[in-house]
């Protein structure tokens, strides 16, 4: 019915496909970033962001104040980490349910998600008067100021 060479070729093809597929792995859900500019600070809800990204988040971390941190992640590996693809997008939604900021992004262009500052705003810092540069006059500002200090001596 089948010659030995045809069966051998079929065996090699099946072996090659099985080895090739065994070397691939994916985790998370693929999400689309082509319409990312539609996500607006103070306007977009988590449900709307999911629709814009065309995927549900992999994880949603609810906070005590009603805010939420939503994580979209997709990772793929071919030939056991020889070719590796990773994208993550962590979005924070305030207690009102509206998008507030990008917490973290990996291989996702998030420039369109950042709030745009007015071009001529003044920045006041602890070192002195207002400075019109985007970072203010940081030359005199302290580099480290602890938020909480504890006494090391016993009471």
Backbone as CSV, one residue per row, in Angstrom:
resi,resn,N_x,N_y,N_z,CA_x,CA_y,CA_z,C_x,C_y,C_z
1,UNK,0.826,-1.182,0.000,0.000,0.000,0.000,0.882,1.262,0.000
2,UNK,1.666,1.505,1.089,2.607,2.611,1.117,4.013,2.050,1.052
3,UNK,4.865,2.714,0.344,6.247,2.255,0.285,6.976,2.644,1.567
4,UNK,8.090,2.033,1.812,8.879,2.286,3.011,9.378,3.728,3.040
5,UNK,9.753,4.269,1.899,10.258,5.653,1.860,9.159,6.662,2.190
6,UNK,7.928,6.413,1.768,6.812,7.314,2.086,6.518,7.269,3.591
7,UNK,6.504,6.053,4.153,6.273,5.921,5.597,7.395,6.572,6.402
8,UNK,8.637,6.427,5.941,9.774,7.039,6.629,9.681,8.562,6.581
9,UNK,9.310,9.113,5.440,9.143,10.568,5.310,8.020,11.073,6.214
10,UNK,6.916,10.329,6.254,5.805,10.701,7.126,6.243,10.681,8.591
11,UNK,7.020,9.664,8.972,7.537,9.557,10.329,8.442,10.746,10.658
12,UNK,9.344,11.102,9.756,10.232,12.242,9.978,9.446,13.553,10.091
13,UNK,8.437,13.704,9.260,7.608,14.903,9.315,6.875,14.981,10.655
14,UNK,6.280,13.883,11.086,5.566,13.850,12.362,6.525,14.107,13.518
15,UNK,7.710,13.534,13.467,8.707,13.737,14.512,9.153,15.199,14.555
16,UNK,9.408,15.780,13.404,9.819,17.183,13.340,8.750,18.130,13.865
17,UNK,7.509,17.884,13.495,6.410,18.721,13.991,6.234,18.597,15.497
18,UNK,6.313,17.398,16.012,6.134,17.215,17.454,7.270,17.857,18.238
19,UNK,8.499,17.756,17.745,9.621,18.406,18.412,9.519,19.923,18.313
20,UNK,9.091,20.413,17.169,8.931,21.860,16.998,7.856,22.432,17.892
21,UNK,6.741,21.738,18.009,5.659,22.216,18.865,6.010,22.084,20.343
22,UNK,6.789,21.110,20.705,7.193,20.930,22.098,8.110,22.055,22.544
23,UNK,8.783,22.697,21.621,9.714,23.762,21.967,9.024,25.120,22.061
24,UNK,7.730,25.196,21.822,6.991,26.455,21.889,6.180,26.505,23.174
25,UNK,6.071,27.704,23.737,5.196,27.873,24.896,4.627,29.281,24.890
26,UNK,3.435,29.420,25.393,2.806,30.729,25.540,2.121,30.790,26.894
27,UNK,1.974,32.004,27.403,1.192,32.228,28.616,0.512,33.579,28.501
28,UNK,-0.577,33.728,29.201,-1.347,34.962,29.128,-2.220,34.994,27.896
29,UNK,-2.753,36.173,27.632,-3.625,36.373,26.473,-3.036,37.455,25.583
30,UNK,-3.103,37.230,24.291,-2.658,38.261,23.360,-3.603,39.451,23.464
31,UNK,-3.055,40.652,23.446,-3.875,41.856,23.465,-3.357,42.821,22.419
32,UNK,-4.259,43.653,21.912,-3.934,44.557,20.810,-3.715,45.972,21.346
33,UNK,-2.658,46.613,20.882,-2.336,47.965,21.343,-2.504,49.015,20.248
34,UNK,-3.096,48.648,19.132,-3.216,49.597,18.025,-4.135,50.773,18.356
35,UNK,-5.120,50.583,19.248,-6.037,51.665,19.607,-5.802,52.169,21.027
36,UNK,-4.585,52.064,21.501,-4.256,52.439,22.870,-4.560,53.902,23.183
37,UNK,-4.473,54.756,22.171,-4.735,56.186,22.395,-6.188,56.455,22.761
38,UNK,-7.065,55.477,22.605,-8.471,55.647,22.992,-8.668,55.555,24.506
39,UNK,-7.680,55.029,25.219,-7.767,54.946,26.684,-7.398,56.319,27.233
40,UNK,-8.342,56.959,27.903,-8.178,58.341,28.377,-8.186,58.385,29.903
41,UNK,-7.258,59.159,30.466,-7.184,59.353,31.908,-8.467,60.004,32.400
42,UNK,-9.065,59.417,33.447,-10.276,59.977,34.051,-11.554,59.703,33.288
43,UNK,-11.476,58.961,32.172,-12.664,58.708,31.359,-12.918,57.227,31.103
44,UNK,-11.879,56.461,30.800,-12.031,55.077,30.370,-12.195,54.145,31.570
45,UNK,-13.188,53.253,31.501,-13.397,52.260,32.549,-12.623,50.983,32.223
46,UNK,-12.559,50.081,33.181,-11.882,48.808,32.980,-12.537,48.003,31.864
47,UNK,-13.850,47.998,31.823,-14.558,47.270,30.768,-14.247,47.857,29.394
48,UNK,-14.208,49.188,29.307,-13.883,49.839,28.037,-12.441,49.551,27.633
49,UNK,-11.522,49.571,28.606,-10.120,49.270,28.307,-9.978,47.835,27.796
50,UNK,-10.726,46.910,28.398,-10.690,45.519,27.932,-11.174,45.415,26.494
51,UNK,-12.213,46.169,26.159,-12.717,46.162,24.784,-11.702,46.781,23.826
52,UNK,-11.051,47.857,24.242,-10.055,48.523,23.394,-8.865,47.602,23.157
53,UNK,-8.430,46.895,24.195,-7.293,45.978,24.073,-7.693,44.631,23.483
54,UNK,-8.994,44.425,23.312,-9.544,43.201,22.717,-9.151,41.954,23.513
55,UNK,-9.079,42.102,24.855,-8.762,40.972,25.729,-9.099,41.339,27.161
56,UNK,-9.526,40.341,27.915,-9.729,40.537,29.343,-8.359,40.535,30.024
57,UNK,-8.214,41.269,31.127,-6.923,41.238,31.827,-6.641,39.850,32.404
58,UNK,-5.363,39.515,32.522,-4.985,38.237,33.131,-5.269,38.247,34.628
59,UNK,-5.029,39.371,35.259,-5.265,39.515,36.698,-5.850,40.885,36.978
60,UNK,-6.719,40.936,37.975,-7.237,42.205,38.481,-7.037,42.172,39.990
61,UNK,-6.274,43.137,40.489,-6.017,43.232,41.914,-6.880,44.353,42.482
62,UNK,-7.904,43.966,43.236,-8.805,44.949,43.840,-8.170,45.501,45.107
63,UNK,-8.286,46.810,45.317,-7.736,47.475,46.497,-8.866,47.785,47.479
64,UNK,-8.510,48.052,48.716,-9.492,48.330,49.755,-10.310,49.580,49.502
65,UNK,-9.763,50.548,48.791,-10.479,51.804,48.534,-11.383,51.726,47.310
66,UNK,-11.475,50.547,46.691,-12.320,50.391,45.507,-11.574,50.531,44.200
67,UNK,-10.306,50.924,44.246,-9.524,51.017,43.021,-9.081,49.620,42.595
68,UNK,-8.581,49.519,41.385,-8.171,48.214,40.853,-6.921,48.375,40.001
69,UNK,-6.082,47.358,40.051,-4.908,47.279,39.199,-5.140,46.115,38.243
70,UNK,-5.216,46.410,36.943,-5.477,45.390,35.932,-4.191,45.110,35.165
71,UNK,-3.918,43.813,34.960,-2.679,43.395,34.305,-3.009,42.584,33.061
72,UNK,-2.544,43.075,31.920,-2.595,42.328,30.672,-1.171,41.839,30.415
73,UNK,-1.014,40.559,30.117,0.321,40.011,29.870,0.235,38.918,28.820
74,UNK,1.232,38.882,27.962,1.328,37.818,26.959,2.801,37.508,26.757
75,UNK,3.130,36.239,26.903,4.507,35.792,26.731,4.516,34.593,25.792
76,UNK,5.477,34.571,24.898,5.621,33.445,23.972,7.102,33.136,23.825
77,UNK,7.401,31.863,23.731,8.774,31.420,23.576,8.821,30.358,22.487
78,UNK,9.791,30.482,21.611,10.016,29.493,20.562,11.391,28.883,20.774
79,UNK,11.517,27.629,20.564,12.774,26.904,20.681,13.398,27.162,22.062
80,UNK,12.607,26.975,23.094,13.030,27.079,24.488,13.909,28.298,24.747
81,UNK,13.291,29.450,24.694,13.903,30.747,24.997,14.929,31.240,23.990
82,UNK,15.078,30.589,22.863,15.962,31.133,21.839,15.310,32.352,21.206
83,UNK,14.003,32.302,21.029,13.227,33.439,20.542,12.158,33.699,21.593
84,UNK,12.167,34.891,22.155,11.301,35.183,23.289,10.540,36.476,23.027
85,UNK,9.253,36.479,23.311,8.387,37.642,23.120,7.629,37.876,24.424
86,UNK,7.645,39.108,24.915,6.954,39.412,26.166,6.358,40.810,26.098
87,UNK,5.077,40.915,26.458,4.412,42.217,26.559,3.578,42.225,27.831
88,UNK,3.658,43.329,28.562,2.844,43.507,29.761,2.347,44.940,29.811
89,UNK,1.141,45.084,30.330,0.563,46.407,30.541,-0.205,46.372,31.856
90,UNK,0.201,47.210,32.803,-0.424,47.302,34.124,-1.106,48.664,34.205
91,UNK,-2.423,48.669,34.295,-3.187,49.918,34.348,-3.884,50.041,35.693
92,UNK,-3.851,51.243,36.254,-4.501,51.526,37.528,-5.817,52.243,37.263
93,UNK,-6.877,51.754,37.905,-8.193,52.364,37.806,-8.589,52.827,39.197
94,UNK,-8.954,54.101,39.326,-9.260,54.700,40.622,-10.538,54.163,41.234
95,UNK,-10.862,54.647,42.447,-12.090,54.215,43.125,-13.355,54.513,42.324
96,UNK,-13.288,55.504,41.440,-14.436,55.832,40.594,-14.549,54.894,39.390
97,UNK,-13.578,53.964,39.242,-13.607,53.004,38.141,-12.981,53.513,36.862
98,UNK,-12.411,54.708,36.882,-11.820,55.311,35.680,-10.302,55.127,35.678
99,UNK,-9.743,55.000,34.484,-8.304,54.856,34.310,-7.583,56.057,34.894
100,UNK,-6.524,55.777,35.699,-5.787,56.889,36.288,-4.332,56.954,35.841
101,UNK,-3.670,55.797,35.647,-2.260,55.858,35.240,-1.759,54.498,34.790
102,UNK,-0.638,54.532,34.072,0.082,53.316,33.705,1.039,53.019,34.846
103,UNK,0.925,51.847,35.433,1.820,51.458,36.516,3.100,50.872,35.950
104,UNK,2.964,50.016,34.936,4.126,49.362,34.338,3.776,48.954,32.915
105,UNK,4.764,49.031,32.037,4.569,48.512,30.685,5.873,47.915,30.193
106,UNK,5.770,46.802,29.508,6.921,46.135,28.920,6.597,45.873,27.454
107,UNK,7.379,46.484,26.570,7.204,46.339,25.123,5.825,46.791,24.648
108,UNK,5.280,47.794,25.314,4.005,48.392,24.927,4.227,49.905,24.877
109,UNK,3.980,50.542,23.739,4.147,51.992,23.659,3.031,52.704,24.421
110,UNK,3.365,53.358,25.529,2.348,53.975,26.386,2.386,55.495,26.356
111,UNK,3.111,56.070,25.446,3.211,57.535,25.390,1.828,58.187,25.292
112,UNK,0.921,57.582,24.542,-0.410,58.173,24.368,-1.267,58.061,25.628
113,UNK,-0.860,57.246,26.606,-1.632,57.094,27.836,-1.212,58.066,28.927
114,UNK,-0.094,58.739,28.750,0.402,59.640,29.784,-0.336,60.973,29.721
115,UNK,-0.706,61.527,30.889,-1.323,62.851,30.867,-0.324,63.880,30.346
116,UNK,-0.785,64.766,29.531,0.076,65.775,28.929,0.044,67.035,29.793
117,UNK,1.225,67.470,30.241,1.318,68.669,31.064,1.250,69.904,30.167
118,UNK,0.739,70.986,30.735,0.706,72.252,29.999,2.138,72.691,29.729
119,UNK,2.437,73.268,28.570,3.812,73.567,28.214,4.470,74.633,29.074
120,UNK,3.716,75.555,29.673,4.323,76.642,30.438,3.874,76.635,31.885
121,UNK,3.880,75.498,32.523,3.498,75.435,33.931,4.715,75.670,34.795
122,UNK,4.502,76.169,35.972,5.579,76.408,36.921,5.650,75.246,37.894
123,UNK,6.879,74.906,38.272,7.095,73.846,39.246,7.692,74.482,40.486
124,UNK,7.043,74.310,41.630,7.547,74.846,42.889,8.230,73.718,43.635
125,UNK,9.448,73.929,44.092,10.117,72.909,44.888,10.566,73.505,46.208
126,UNK,11.060,72.646,47.076,11.444,73.083,48.414,12.684,73.959,48.396
127,UNK,13.434,73.951,47.336,14.698,74.672,47.289,14.536,76.159,47.015
128,UNK,13.416,76.581,46.470,13.320,77.992,46.163,12.123,78.331,45.325
129,UNK,12.203,79.436,44.587,11.072,79.906,43.803,10.756,78.997,42.628
130,UNK,9.637,79.295,42.005,9.170,78.489,40.874,10.174,78.534,39.735
131,UNK,10.268,77.430,39.042,11.155,77.303,37.893,10.311,76.787,36.738
132,UNK,10.487,77.319,35.550,9.648,76.934,34.416,10.125,75.697,33.678
133,UNK,11.214,75.077,34.117,11.646,73.852,33.456,10.759,72.697,33.917
134,UNK,10.608,71.645,33.109,9.726,70.534,33.478,10.113,69.852,34.792
135,UNK,11.394,69.828,35.121,11.835,69.170,36.350,12.021,70.148,37.501
136,UNK,11.885,71.432,37.253,12.138,72.411,38.311,13.631,72.508,38.565
137,UNK,14.019,73.315,39.530,15.424,73.457,39.890,15.742,72.397,40.929
138,UNK,16.246,71.265,40.488,16.504,70.141,41.381,17.897,70.194,41.985
139,UNK,18.713,71.192,41.635,20.093,71.230,42.102,20.184,71.440,43.607
140,UNK,19.233,72.127,44.211,19.280,72.399,45.642,18.386,71.458,46.449
141,UNK,17.594,70.658,45.822,16.669,69.779,46.530,17.432,68.609,47.153
142,UNK,17.033,68.163,48.345,17.713,67.019,48.957,17.421,65.748,48.154
143,UNK,18.422,64.872,48.097,18.249,63.638,47.355,17.466,62.604,48.145
144,UNK,17.516,62.682,49.469,16.853,61.682,50.287,16.154,62.363,51.454
145,UNK,14.904,62.090,51.612,14.146,62.591,52.751,13.248,61.457,53.226
146,UNK,13.563,60.855,54.393,12.746,59.721,54.832,11.328,60.140,55.161
147,UNK,10.389,59.258,54.831,8.994,59.534,55.115,8.678,59.269,56.575
148,UNK,9.322,58.260,57.164,9.103,57.890,58.553,10.455,57.592,59.166
149,UNK,10.681,58.084,60.366,11.933,57.737,61.057,11.589,57.138,62.414
150,UNK,12.380,56.164,62.822,12.175,55.479,64.091,13.411,55.661,64.948
151,UNK,13.202,55.836,66.217,14.314,55.959,67.147,14.915,54.589,67.366
152,UNK,16.241,54.513,67.384,16.918,53.240,67.597,17.250,53.020,69.073
153,UNK,17.110,54.037,69.890,17.417,53.885,71.321,16.194,53.325,72.049
154,UNK,16.423,52.437,73.035,15.296,51.869,73.778,14.627,52.934,74.635
155,UNK,13.355,52.830,74.825,12.595,53.823,75.605,12.579,53.490,77.064
